């Protein structure tokens, strides 16, 4: 049985934002995106394939990313994703909304005045 503190689930609606942010660094394949999220979060956030690839597909359909097949460093065929201008704009929108929601949550979590 896995310890519940060993890995955290993403807050609903944040996966696309995290993917867009990672792709700001450059073109990357799906496994690389998941690894970067894990590494950047100090191994707290784990993105499973069952969530990652449907999210990437949704983002392709919305025009936030493009994709093309190429060889990885290990000589394997993989789909590489690249952020579009629409994706950069969407990242700004997603980040602002996330910050608005987290400020609201912080307000609720503040100790009550007695």
Secondary structure, DSSP 8 states (H G I E B T S, - for coil): ---TTSSB---TT-HHHHHHHHHTT--EEHHHHHHHHHHHTTT-B---HHHHHHHHHHHHHHTSEEEEEEE-TTS-EEEEEEE-HHHHHHHHHHHHHHHHHHHHHHHHHS----
